[in-house]
Amino acid sequence: MVILGRPREFDRTAALRTAMLLFWRKGFLATSMTDLCEAMGIRSPSLYAAFGSKESLYLEAVDHYATTVGVSIWGRLTDSPSVRDCVAGLLGAAVENLPEYDGVTPGGCMLTLGALGEQCPGAIVDTMKNLRQKLLEMLRTRLNEAVAAGELASSTDVYGLSRFFFGVYQGIAIQARDGATSAELQCVAETAMAAWPAA
């Protein structure tokens, strides 16, 4: 006789997206297990069985953000052979996507805002720092490629320039969380691109 396992009572991917939105809006500490269970429509035993601890659920939610929402913005860095166009595309995607617009998706960037100002477990703090560092390094790699291709002068301070444009992105994310609209943030992106060094 074959004994079939009990089917899952919920759509795991949909539940993970719900958790992602809740953590993104409220942060790790302010989001309780009760909040998560109610939003995901599951009981705590099912949540623990599917995701483990609250910490592991948060880390999985961050990964879900990075591979869905995040890639739609940071993926712009590889859209064109022109690095300048890619950086402009990155900032343009941030301006377009980071402000809250539908009442469901929070404003800002979960990778920028995650674990800032919170006494989170060390694994979460380290993960968020590492993810932000990875984004900075992606930007720096593209700028180095621009120097190698002659799009930027060989004397360009790539380290400083990458910090500048990453700071602009983070500023857009924070202002978007505070309610700035795409129209209000467009001037930030345009001003930043006006600072692009001559070749």
Z-matrix of the N, CA and C atoms (Angstrom, degrees):
N
C 1 1.451
C 2 1.526 1 108.67
N 3 1.325 2 116.01 1 134.10
C 4 1.456 3 121.49 2 179.15
C 5 1.525 4 108.58 3 -95.36
N 6 1.335 5 116.09 4 126.70
C 7 1.456 6 120.82 5 178.24
C 8 1.525 7 107.67 6 -103.95
N 9 1.287 8 115.69 7 115.92
C 10 1.443 9 120.24 8 -179.49
C 11 1.522 10 110.68 9 -83.50
N 12 1.308 11 115.96 10 141.81
C 13 1.458 12 119.62 11 176.41
C 14 1.517 13 110.89 12 -69.27
N 15 1.303 14 115.89 13 156.14
C 16 1.459 15 120.06 14 178.71
C 17 1.520 16 109.58 15 -66.80
N 18 1.318 17 119.26 16 129.14
C 19 1.457 18 120.55 17 -179.93
C 20 1.521 19 111.64 18 -64.98
N 21 1.311 20 115.79 19 153.32
C 22 1.460 21 120.33 20 176.79
C 23 1.518 22 109.74 21 -62.68
N 24 1.313 23 115.75 22 143.23
C 25 1.448 24 120.88 23 -177.11
C 26 1.520 25 112.09 24 -89.85
N 27 1.338 26 118.31 25 0.42
C 28 1.458 27 120.22 26 -176.02
C 29 1.515 28 109.74 27 -153.79
N 30 1.315 29 114.89 28 162.99
C 31 1.455 30 122.51 29 175.95
C 32 1.528 31 107.48 30 -82.81
N 33 1.313 32 117.21 31 110.73
C 34 1.466 33 120.88 32 -172.84
C 35 1.529 34 111.84 33 -62.58
N 36 1.330 35 116.95 34 -41.83
C 37 1.459 36 120.11 35 -179.23
C 38 1.522 37 111.42 36 -64.70
N 39 1.330 38 116.13 37 -42.53
C 40 1.469 39 119.90 38 178.69
C 41 1.523 40 110.31 39 -65.27
N 42 1.337 41 116.29 40 -39.61
C 43 1.463 42 120.17 41 178.90
C 44 1.525 43 110.71 42 -65.20
N 45 1.323 44 116.53 43 -38.80
C 46 1.462 45 120.53 44 179.20
C 47 1.527 46 110.53 45 -65.57
N 48 1.325 47 116.99 46 -40.69
C 49 1.467 48 119.63 47 177.74
C 50 1.532 49 110.41 48 -63.13
N 51 1.319 50 116.91 49 -40.00
C 52 1.461 51 120.33 50 178.28
C 53 1.519 52 110.70 51 -62.42
N 54 1.328 53 116.40 52 -43.93
C 55 1.467 54 120.36 53 177.69
C 56 1.521 55 110.84 54 -62.78
N 57 1.328 56 116.52 55 -40.92
C 58 1.459 57 120.98 56 178.52
C 59 1.532 58 110.67 57 -57.79
N 60 1.321 59 116.67 58 -47.52
C 61 1.466 60 120.74 59 -178.65
C 62 1.527 61 111.02 60 -63.21
N 63 1.329 62 116.40 61 -38.21
C 64 1.459 63 120.26 62 -178.91
C 65 1.525 64 110.99 63 -69.43
N 66 1.325 65 117.05 64 -47.06
C 67 1.465 66 120.33 65 177.19
C 68 1.531 67 110.83 66 -62.61
N 69 1.309 68 116.64 67 -40.12
C 70 1.464 69 122.31 68 -179.45
C 71 1.530 70 110.05 69 -61.24
N 72 1.309 71 116.78 70 -40.72
C 73 1.461 72 120.77 71 -177.57
C 74 1.529 73 112.11 72 -78.35
N 75 1.325 74 117.73 73 -42.54
C 76 1.460 75 120.80 74 -170.23
C 77 1.524 76 114.11 75 -103.44
N 78 1.334 77 117.80 76 -21.61
C 79 1.453 78 120.37 77 -173.93
C 80 1.523 79 110.71 78 91.16
N 81 1.328 80 115.82 79 171.36
C 82 1.460 81 120.60 80 -175.94
C 83 1.525 82 111.82 81 -69.70
N 84 1.329 83 116.47 82 -51.34
C 85 1.462 84 119.55 83 -172.76
C 86 1.516 85 112.92 84 -68.33
N 87 1.330 86 116.91 85 -39.37
C 88 1.467 87 120.01 86 -176.09
C 89 1.525 88 113.04 87 -76.28
N 90 1.311 89 117.03 88 -11.66
C 91 1.462 90 121.15 89 178.58
C 92 1.518 91 108.91 90 -92.76
N 93 1.321 92 116.71 91 114.73
C 94 1.466 93 121.08 92 -179.02
C 95 1.527 94 110.38 93 -90.79
N 96 1.312 95 115.92 94 164.83
C 97 1.457 96 120.18 95 175.07
C 98 1.526 97 110.61 96 -63.04
N 99 1.316 98 116.39 97 -34.04
C 100 1.468 99 119.80 98 176.61
C 101 1.525 100 110.34 99 -63.91
N 102 1.325 101 116.41 100 -43.27
C 103 1.462 102 120.75 101 176.35
C 104 1.526 103 110.46 102 -56.44
N 105 1.311 104 115.72 103 -46.75
C 106 1.461 105 121.00 104 -176.93
C 107 1.525 106 111.20 105 -64.48
N 108 1.317 107 116.67 106 -46.95
C 109 1.463 108 120.12 107 -179.35
C 110 1.528 109 111.37 108 -61.36
N 111 1.315 110 116.28 109 -42.58
C 112 1.458 111 119.73 110 -179.71
C 113 1.526 112 111.27 111 -66.51
N 114 1.315 113 116.85 112 -44.48
C 115 1.461 114 120.20 113 -178.34
C 116 1.529 115 111.66 114 -68.05
N 117 1.340 116 116.53 115 -38.33
C 118 1.454 117 121.08 116 -177.46
C 119 1.522 118 112.14 117 -83.25
N 120 1.325 119 116.53 118 -13.05
C 121 1.453 120 120.40 119 178.93
C 122 1.512 121 113.94 120 70.75
N 123 1.330 122 116.49 121 33.70
C 124 1.464 123 120.76 122 179.55
C 125 1.518 124 109.29 123 -134.32
N 126 1.325 125 115.72 124 163.44
C 127 1.457 126 120.87 125 177.35
C 128 1.520 127 108.80 126 -90.00
N 129 1.321 128 115.39 127 158.46
C 130 1.465 129 119.62 128 -174.71
C 131 1.530 130 113.79 129 -58.17
N 132 1.347 131 120.60 130 -37.74
C 133 1.469 132 117.64 131 177.71
C 134 1.524 133 112.90 132 -60.05
N 135 1.331 134 116.44 133 -38.17
C 136 1.465 135 120.04 134 178.16
C 137 1.523 136 111.10 135 -67.81
N 138 1.329 137 115.97 136 -38.06
C 139 1.456 138 119.64 137 179.29
C 140 1.524 139 110.37 138 -64.40
N 141 1.323 140 116.21 139 -47.58
C 142 1.459 141 119.64 140 179.88
C 143 1.528 142 111.27 141 -64.08
N 144 1.328 143 116.57 142 -38.75
C 145 1.463 144 119.94 143 -179.62
C 146 1.526 145 111.46 144 -65.18
N 147 1.321 146 116.78 145 -36.44
C 148 1.459 147 120.76 146 -176.41
C 149 1.515 148 113.31 147 -84.49
N 150 1.335 149 116.91 148 -35.94
C 151 1.454 150 119.71 149 -170.93
C 152 1.529 151 114.56 150 -123.16
N 153 1.317 152 118.12 151 -8.86
C 154 1.457 153 119.46 152 -176.88
C 155 1.512 154 110.21 153 81.76
N 156 1.307 155 116.78 154 -131.24
C 157 1.459 156 122.06 155 -176.12
C 158 1.529 157 111.54 156 -84.21
N 159 1.320 158 115.58 157 170.30
C 160 1.461 159 120.83 158 173.32
C 161 1.529 160 110.31 159 -60.07
N 162 1.310 161 117.01 160 -39.54
C 163 1.461 162 121.07 161 179.01
C 164 1.522 163 111.69 162 -61.80
N 165 1.320 164 117.21 163 -45.88
C 166 1.466 165 119.91 164 -179.34
C 167 1.521 166 110.73 165 -67.89
N 168 1.330 167 117.61 166 -34.11
C 169 1.465 168 120.65 167 175.92
C 170 1.530 169 109.71 168 -64.42
N 171 1.323 170 117.33 169 -42.39
C 172 1.467 171 120.50 170 179.33
C 173 1.525 172 110.55 171 -60.98
N 174 1.324 173 116.49 172 -46.04
C 175 1.459 174 119.80 173 -179.23
C 176 1.522 175 111.48 174 -63.72
N 177 1.321 176 117.04 175 -36.69
C 178 1.460 177 120.24 176 177.21
C 179 1.529 178 110.27 177 -69.93
N 180 1.323 179 116.65 178 -36.04
C 181 1.463 180 120.78 179 177.76
C 182 1.526 181 110.51 180 -65.48
N 183 1.323 182 116.89 181 -39.19
C 184 1.466 183 121.04 182 177.29
C 185 1.525 184 110.30 183 -63.72
N 186 1.319 185 116.61 184 -42.86
C 187 1.458 186 120.42 185 177.89
C 188 1.531 187 110.54 186 -62.94
N 189 1.336 188 116.55 187 -39.58
C 190 1.467 189 120.67 188 177.17
C 191 1.523 190 110.32 189 -62.37
N 192 1.314 191 116.47 190 -41.51
C 193 1.468 192 120.34 191 176.85
C 194 1.527 193 110.29 192 -60.33
N 195 1.324 194 116.11 193 -48.07
C 196 1.465 195 120.60 194 -175.70
C 197 1.521 196 111.67 195 -60.76
N 198 1.333 197 117.40 196 -37.25
C 199 1.458 198 121.00 197 -175.63
C 200 1.527 199 113.31 198 -90.30
N 201 1.319 200 117.96 199 -3.39
C 202 1.465 201 120.44 200 178.49
C 203 1.524 202 109.79 201 -120.06
N 204 1.310 203 116.45 202 -77.36
C 205 1.466 204 120.88 203 -178.55
C 206 1.529 205 110.52 204 -65.57
N 207 1.314 206 116.47 205 -48.42
C 208 1.462 207 120.58 206 -175.20
C 209 1.516 208 113.45 207 -60.34
N 210 1.319 209 117.05 208 -42.81
C 211 1.464 210 119.87 209 -176.26
C 212 1.524 211 111.59 210 -67.48
N 213 1.324 212 117.26 211 -25.77
C 214 1.465 213 119.63 212 178.23
C 215 1.528 214 111.57 213 -69.39
N 216 1.321 215 116.39 214 -19.52
C 217 1.464 216 120.95 215 177.47
C 218 1.525 217 110.33 216 -99.84
N 219 1.333 218 116.80 217 -56.36
C 220 1.457 219 120.07 218 -175.07
C 221 1.513 220 112.64 219 -74.23
N 222 1.327 221 117.60 220 -18.21
C 223 1.454 222 120.37 221 174.31
C 224 1.514 223 112.60 222 -64.18
N 225 1.328 224 116.94 223 -17.49
C 226 1.466 225 121.26 224 179.66
C 227 1.525 226 111.96 225 -65.85
N 228 1.329 227 116.83 226 -17.53
C 229 1.464 228 119.18 227 -179.98
C 230 1.526 229 113.05 228 -68.17
N 231 1.314 230 117.58 229 -11.87
C 232 1.466 231 120.04 230 179.78
C 233 1.527 232 111.94 231 -117.13
N 234 1.319 233 117.21 232 15.75
C 235 1.466 234 121.03 233 -175.02
C 236 1.525 235 114.21 234 -74.76
N 237 1.313 236 118.04 235 -22.58
C 238 1.463 237 120.38 236 -170.63
C 239 1.523 238 110.15 237 -146.23
N 240 1.335 239 117.22 238 151.18
C 241 1.468 240 119.35 239 172.45
C 242 1.520 241 112.01 240 -63.20
N 243 1.333 242 116.52 241 -27.43
C 244 1.466 243 120.36 242 178.42
C 245 1.524 244 109.76 243 -78.71
N 246 1.328 245 115.64 244 116.34
C 247 1.461 246 119.69 245 -178.71
C 248 1.520 247 110.10 246 -67.11
N 249 1.323 248 116.88 247 -36.44
C 250 1.460 249 119.22 248 177.55
C 251 1.531 250 110.45 249 -59.16
N 252 1.324 251 116.63 250 -44.87
C 253 1.460 252 119.94 251 178.29
C 254 1.525 253 111.26 252 -61.94
N 255 1.333 254 116.67 253 -36.64
C 256 1.472 255 120.62 254 -179.88
C 257 1.526 256 111.04 255 -67.51
N 258 1.328 257 117.10 256 -42.86
C 259 1.468 258 119.97 257 179.32
C 260 1.528 259 109.48 258 -66.42
N 261 1.339 260 116.58 259 -41.24
C 262 1.466 261 119.33 260 175.57
C 263 1.524 262 110.84 261 -62.06
N 264 1.328 263 116.84 262 -37.65
C 265 1.464 264 120.88 263 177.72
C 266 1.511 265 112.33 264 -66.13
N 267 1.342 266 116.28 265 -39.00
C 268 1.463 267 120.67 266 176.69
C 269 1.522 268 111.06 267 -59.94
N 270 1.330 269 116.09 268 -50.06
C 271 1.462 270 119.71 269 -179.25
C 272 1.527 271 110.62 270 -66.95
N 273 1.325 272 116.87 271 -37.38
C 274 1.454 273 119.77 272 177.31
C 275 1.517 274 112.27 273 -63.39
N 276 1.337 275 116.55 274 -40.65
C 277 1.462 276 120.37 275 177.73
C 278 1.518 277 111.02 276 -65.96
N 279 1.340 278 116.91 277 -35.91
C 280 1.462 279 120.65 278 176.89
C 281 1.523 280 110.50 279 -64.57
N 282 1.340 281 115.61 280 -45.04
C 283 1.469 282 120.67 281 179.23
C 284 1.526 283 110.84 282 -60.92
N 285 1.316 284 116.10 283 -38.32
C 286 1.464 285 121.09 284 -176.56
C 287 1.522 286 112.63 285 -77.40
N 288 1.331 287 116.91 286 -37.92
C 289 1.467 288 120.34 287 -168.51
C 290 1.524 289 115.91 288 -103.34
N 291 1.324 290 118.60 289 -22.50
C 292 1.461 291 118.96 290 -173.01
C 293 1.524 292 115.46 291 -81.84
N 294 1.340 293 120.33 292 -30.37
C 295 1.475 294 117.72 293 176.36
C 296 1.527 295 111.04 294 -66.25
N 297 1.327 296 116.16 295 145.67
C 298 1.465 297 120.29 296 176.80
C 299 1.526 298 108.62 297 -70.21
N 300 1.322 299 115.62 298 132.97
C 301 1.461 300 118.00 299 -175.04
C 302 1.529 301 114.52 300 -136.44
N 303 1.323 302 118.31 301 -15.79
C 304 1.466 303 119.31 302 -174.47
C 305 1.522 304 113.79 303 -121.24
N 306 1.318 305 117.31 304 3.99
C 307 1.451 306 120.17 305 -179.27
C 308 1.517 307 114.39 306 76.66
N 309 1.329 308 116.90 307 -3.55
C 310 1.465 309 121.76 308 -179.44
C 311 1.526 310 110.48 309 -115.58
N 312 1.324 311 115.38 310 -49.63
C 313 1.457 312 120.67 311 -178.63
C 314 1.523 313 109.88 312 -80.34
N 315 1.324 314 118.87 313 122.89
C 316 1.468 315 120.46 314 -179.35
C 317 1.517 316 111.86 315 -65.22
N 318 1.317 317 116.05 316 154.41
C 319 1.450 318 120.53 317 172.95
C 320 1.515 319 110.20 318 -77.27
N 321 1.329 320 115.44 319 159.75
C 322 1.457 321 119.99 320 178.51
C 323 1.513 322 112.49 321 90.13
N 324 1.309 323 115.75 322 -175.97
C 325 1.466 324 123.30 323 -177.93
C 326 1.525 325 108.74 324 -118.51
N 327 1.320 326 116.32 325 124.32
C 328 1.464 327 120.61 326 -177.88
C 329 1.534 328 111.34 327 -61.97
N 330 1.330 329 116.62 328 -34.15
C 331 1.462 330 119.25 329 -179.81
C 332 1.524 331 111.85 330 -72.06
N 333 1.326 332 116.52 331 -32.15
C 334 1.467 333 120.73 332 177.64
C 335 1.519 334 111.00 333 -74.18
N 336 1.320 335 116.70 334 -42.94
C 337 1.460 336 121.58 335 -170.87
C 338 1.530 337 113.60 336 -90.97
N 339 1.321 338 117.42 337 -18.83
C 340 1.460 339 121.12 338 -173.42
C 341 1.511 340 113.85 339 -60.93
N 342 1.326 341 116.55 340 128.93
C 343 1.469 342 125.12 341 175.18
C 344 1.518 343 113.71 342 67.93
N 345 1.332 344 117.82 343 12.25
C 346 1.466 345 119.82 344 175.07
C 347 1.528 346 109.03 345 -86.44
N 348 1.317 347 116.40 346 128.93
C 349 1.460 348 120.60 347 179.55
C 350 1.507 349 113.67 348 73.43
N 351 1.326 350 117.51 349 13.67
C 352 1.463 351 121.66 350 178.46
C 353 1.532 352 108.99 351 -121.85
N 354 1.312 353 116.05 352 144.74
C 355 1.455 354 120.96 353 174.07
C 356 1.530 355 108.44 354 -88.67
N 357 1.311 356 114.96 355 72.29
C 358 1.465 357 121.18 356 -176.09
C 359 1.529 358 110.53 357 -83.99
N 360 1.332 359 117.05 358 161.92
C 361 1.470 360 119.75 359 172.78
C 362 1.522 361 110.63 360 -56.43
N 363 1.331 362 114.69 361 149.61
C 364 1.458 363 119.96 362 -175.39
C 365 1.508 364 114.06 363 -55.96
N 366 1.325 365 118.10 364 -37.03
C 367 1.466 366 120.76 365 -178.70
C 368 1.515 367 111.07 366 -63.06
N 369 1.328 368 116.79 367 -36.12
C 370 1.460 369 120.47 368 179.34
C 371 1.524 370 110.35 369 -71.74
N 372 1.321 371 117.32 370 -45.78
C 373 1.462 372 121.27 371 178.50
C 374 1.524 373 110.34 372 -58.05
N 375 1.331 374 116.43 373 -47.13
C 376 1.465 375 120.53 374 -178.95
C 377 1.520 376 111.23 375 -64.17
N 378 1.326 377 117.20 376 -41.35
C 379 1.466 378 120.85 377 -179.93
C 380 1.515 379 111.28 378 -62.33
N 381 1.330 380 116.86 379 -45.07
C 382 1.462 381 119.83 380 -178.54
C 383 1.528 382 111.15 381 -66.86
N 384 1.325 383 117.19 382 -41.64
C 385 1.468 384 119.86 383 176.97
C 386 1.523 385 110.55 384 -61.27
N 387 1.322 386 116.51 385 -42.84
C 388 1.461 387 120.73 386 -178.69
C 389 1.522 388 111.55 387 -65.77
N 390 1.321 389 117.04 388 -38.27
C 391 1.461 390 120.30 389 178.59
C 392 1.524 391 110.76 390 -66.60
N 393 1.316 392 116.69 391 -42.83
C 394 1.463 393 119.26 392 177.79
C 395 1.530 394 110.91 393 -64.29
N 396 1.317 395 116.57 394 -38.96
C 397 1.460 396 120.02 395 177.38
C 398 1.527 397 110.91 396 -64.37
N 399 1.315 398 116.32 397 -37.93
C 400 1.468 399 120.15 398 178.57
C 401 1.525 400 110.84 399 -63.28
N 402 1.330 401 117.28 400 -41.20
C 403 1.458 402 120.36 401 178.19
C 404 1.527 403 110.77 402 -63.90
N 405 1.329 404 116.01 403 -42.60
C 406 1.462 405 120.27 404 177.82
C 407 1.522 406 110.52 405 -60.75
N 408 1.312 407 117.05 406 -41.70
C 409 1.463 408 120.72 407 -179.49
C 410 1.523 409 111.66 408 -68.31
N 411 1.331 410 117.60 409 -34.32
C 412 1.464 411 120.33 410 174.50
C 413 1.525 412 110.51 411 -59.94
N 414 1.315 413 115.72 412 -45.06
C 415 1.462 414 121.33 413 179.16
C 416 1.526 415 110.42 414 -64.18
N 417 1.317 416 116.65 415 -43.67
C 418 1.465 417 121.08 416 -179.35
C 419 1.527 418 111.40 417 -64.37
N 420 1.323 419 116.72 418 -37.86
C 421 1.462 420 120.75 419 177.80
C 422 1.520 421 111.11 420 -61.23
N 423 1.330 422 116.53 421 -44.13
C 424 1.467 423 120.06 422 179.34
C 425 1.526 424 111.14 423 -65.17
N 426 1.320 425 118.00 424 -37.55
C 427 1.461 426 120.50 425 178.58
C 428 1.527 427 110.96 426 -67.99
N 429 1.320 428 117.15 427 -37.73
C 430 1.465 429 119.74 428 174.87
C 431 1.521 430 111.13 429 -63.40
N 432 1.323 431 116.39 430 -36.64
C 433 1.461 432 120.38 431 176.62
C 434 1.525 433 110.68 432 -65.27
N 435 1.335 434 116.53 433 -35.24
C 436 1.463 435 120.19 434 177.82
C 437 1.521 436 110.83 435 -65.41
N 438 1.324 437 116.94 436 -38.22
C 439 1.465 438 120.74 437 176.68
C 440 1.523 439 109.80 438 -65.46
N 441 1.313 440 117.08 439 -45.35
C 442 1.466 441 121.31 440 -178.57
C 443 1.522 442 111.71 441 -62.25
N 444 1.337 443 116.28 442 -33.10
C 445 1.463 444 120.92 443 -178.71
C 446 1.521 445 112.90 444 -87.18
N 447 1.311 446 118.25 445 -3.44
C 448 1.449 447 121.56 446 -178.88
C 449 1.519 448 113.75 447 83.30
N 450 1.318 449 116.73 448 6.80
C 451 1.459 450 120.00 449 177.65
C 452 1.524 451 110.75 450 -73.56
N 453 1.310 452 116.10 451 -28.92
C 454 1.464 453 122.94 452 172.40
C 455 1.523 454 108.19 453 -121.73
N 456 1.324 455 116.34 454 150.38
C 457 1.462 456 120.59 455 179.80
C 458 1.525 457 110.66 456 -64.76
N 459 1.316 458 115.68 457 151.14
C 460 1.471 459 120.64 458 -179.48
C 461 1.524 460 111.48 459 -63.71
N 462 1.334 461 116.68 460 -22.11
C 463 1.465 462 120.76 461 179.80
C 464 1.526 463 113.35 462 -84.39
N 465 1.331 464 117.59 463 1.14
C 466 1.471 465 121.28 464 -177.27
C 467 1.521 466 111.25 465 -60.83
N 468 1.306 467 116.46 466 134.49
C 469 1.466 468 122.22 467 174.70
C 470 1.522 469 107.65 468 -81.11
N 471 1.311 470 116.02 469 86.32
C 472 1.469 471 121.22 470 -175.83
C 473 1.518 472 110.82 471 -63.96
N 474 1.328 473 116.47 472 -37.87
C 475 1.465 474 119.29 473 179.80
C 476 1.527 475 110.26 474 -60.53
N 477 1.320 476 116.36 475 -50.16
C 478 1.457 477 120.08 476 -179.21
C 479 1.513 478 112.29 477 -66.95
N 480 1.353 479 116.92 478 -39.60
C 481 1.461 480 120.30 479 -178.44
C 482 1.527 481 111.27 480 -65.91
N 483 1.318 482 116.26 481 -38.27
C 484 1.471 483 118.99 482 178.38
C 485 1.522 484 110.72 483 -66.85
N 486 1.329 485 116.43 484 -39.01
C 487 1.465 486 119.89 485 176.39
C 488 1.542 487 110.72 486 -63.55
N 489 1.315 488 115.84 487 -38.39
C 490 1.465 489 120.13 488 -179.93
C 491 1.526 490 111.10 489 -63.39
N 492 1.320 491 117.05 490 -53.37
C 493 1.461 492 119.16 491 -176.84
C 494 1.532 493 111.94 492 -68.51
N 495 1.321 494 116.95 493 -32.26
C 496 1.463 495 119.00 494 175.60
C 497 1.523 496 109.91 495 -67.36
N 498 1.330 497 116.25 496 -39.21
C 499 1.461 498 120.12 497 176.36
C 500 1.519 499 112.09 498 -63.06
N 501 1.343 500 117.14 499 -37.91
C 502 1.464 501 120.87 500 176.36
C 503 1.524 502 109.61 501 -62.15
N 504 1.330 503 116.31 502 -45.76
C 505 1.466 504 119.96 503 178.37
C 506 1.531 505 110.82 504 -58.63
N 507 1.328 506 116.59 505 -47.38
C 508 1.458 507 120.03 506 -179.49
C 509 1.530 508 111.21 507 -63.51
N 510 1.336 509 116.75 508 -37.73
C 511 1.464 510 119.91 509 176.82
C 512 1.517 511 111.74 510 -63.29
N 513 1.331 512 117.00 511 -40.87
C 514 1.466 513 120.80 512 176.42
C 515 1.523 514 109.54 513 -60.90
N 516 1.327 515 116.81 514 -43.19
C 517 1.470 516 120.88 515 -178.84
C 518 1.526 517 111.29 516 -61.97
N 519 1.329 518 117.00 517 -43.29
C 520 1.462 519 120.72 518 -178.76
C 521 1.523 520 110.75 519 -68.30
N 522 1.328 521 116.50 520 -44.25
C 523 1.460 522 118.98 521 179.32
C 524 1.527 523 111.10 522 -65.05
N 525 1.318 524 116.88 523 -35.60
C 526 1.462 525 120.50 524 176.89
C 527 1.524 526 110.59 525 -63.14
N 528 1.327 527 116.95 526 -39.95
C 529 1.462 528 120.18 527 177.67
C 530 1.529 529 110.18 528 -63.72
N 531 1.324 530 116.66 529 -32.73
C 532 1.467 531 121.22 530 -179.44
C 533 1.525 532 112.73 531 -81.57
N 534 1.335 533 116.88 532 1.58
C 535 1.457 534 120.21 533 173.29
C 536 1.513 535 116.08 534 106.93
N 537 1.323 536 118.17 535 3.31
C 538 1.464 537 119.68 536 177.72
C 539 1.520 538 110.02 537 -64.08
N 540 1.321 539 116.35 538 142.03
C 541 1.463 540 122.04 539 -179.61
C 542 1.527 541 110.40 540 -90.12
N 543 1.328 542 115.10 541 168.54
C 544 1.463 543 119.89 542 176.78
C 545 1.515 544 110.97 543 -58.90
N 546 1.327 545 116.64 544 -41.82
C 547 1.461 546 120.16 545 179.89
C 548 1.523 547 111.14 546 -61.74
N 549 1.324 548 116.43 547 -38.98
C 550 1.464 549 120.38 548 -179.79
C 551 1.523 550 111.93 549 -71.06
N 552 1.330 551 116.88 550 -30.38
C 553 1.455 552 120.62 551 -177.01
C 554 1.520 553 112.96 552 -88.19
N 555 1.323 554 116.59 553 -15.59
C 556 1.457 555 119.34 554 -178.32
C 557 1.526 556 111.48 555 -58.94
N 558 1.324 557 116.59 556 -38.33
C 559 1.470 558 119.30 557 -178.95
C 560 1.526 559 111.18 558 -65.68
N 561 1.326 560 117.46 559 -28.92
C 562 1.465 561 120.41 560 177.40
C 563 1.526 562 109.68 561 -64.50
N 564 1.326 563 115.96 562 -47.84
C 565 1.467 564 120.34 563 179.93
C 566 1.520 565 110.92 564 -63.36
N 567 1.328 566 117.05 565 -42.63
C 568 1.463 567 120.49 566 -178.91
C 569 1.523 568 111.50 567 -65.45
N 570 1.320 569 116.59 568 -40.63
C 571 1.461 570 120.35 569 178.85
C 572 1.525 571 110.87 570 -65.41
N 573 1.332 572 115.96 571 -40.46
C 574 1.464 573 119.77 572 178.68
C 575 1.522 574 111.19 573 -63.09
N 576 1.327 575 116.85 574 -42.81
C 577 1.457 576 119.29 575 -179.10
C 578 1.525 577 112.17 576 -69.28
N 579 1.323 578 117.01 577 -25.28
C 580 1.466 579 120.04 578 175.70
C 581 1.524 580 111.56 579 -66.48
N 582 1.340 581 115.75 580 -18.19
C 583 1.467 582 120.36 581 178.62
C 584 1.526 583 112.68 582 -88.57
N 585 1.341 584 117.02 583 1.80
C 586 1.472 585 120.23 584 179.53
C 587 1.536 586 109.31 585 -59.50
N 588 1.317 587 118.91 586 127.69
C 589 1.472 588 120.39 587 -175.59
C 590 1.524 589 111.79 588 -67.59
N 591 1.287 590 115.24 589 148.99
C 592 1.474 591 120.66 590 173.71
C 593 1.521 592 109.28 591 -68.19
N 594 1.327 593 114.95 592 150.78
C 595 1.467 594 119.67 593 -178.32
C 596 1.519 595 110.09 594 -67.23
